[in-house]
Amino acid sequence: MTLSAQYVAGLFDGEGSVSISMDQHKHRLRVNITNTYYEVLLMIQAQYGGSIHAERRDRWDSGKVCYTLHMAPKAAIALLQDIEPYVIIKKAQVVTGIMFQQMMLDSGQQRLSEGQLAVREAQRNLIMSLNGKKRTRP
């Protein structure tokens, strides 16, 4: 069964996240969707890729297991581009994620200038701000 982009966008608005991580001086797009219904994440994984991990969330006192679909940049960009016209709540995060990944693809593996690094870090800070997190690096 193939899920519509509209359905995935609705699920993503409620249960998804876009982030830009930085490790070893490299920025990386990260997209996750968390849900207690494993089968829907399997369907999204079949369409876009990624890996699913389980974790128990005892703090919710429900005793349910939560599953998170983690998507690498290639899978993430395909999903973000498909849902962008339909996502409402996280529109700014989705658009920023698409712009960031396109910039990453355009720059290739070459050494980045200070200006390019600054733009990537600005996009990372924007995502954190949109997600309600404090900025961690200048």
Sequence and secondary structure as in RCSB ss.txt:
>XXXX:A:sequence
MTLSAQYVAGLFDGEGSVSISMDQHKHRLRVNITNTYYEVLLMIQAQYGGSIHAERRDRWDSGKVCYTLHMAPKA
AIALLQDIEPYVIIKKAQVVTGIMFQQMMLDSGQQRLSEGQLAVREAQRNLIMSLNGKKRTRP
>XXXX:A:secstr
    HHHHHHHHHHHEEEEEEEETTEEEEEEEEEES HHHHHHHHHHH  EEEEEE GGGTS  EEEEEEE HHH
HHHHHHHHTTT  TTHHHHHHHHHHHHHHHHHTTS   HHHHHHHHHHHHHHHHHTT      
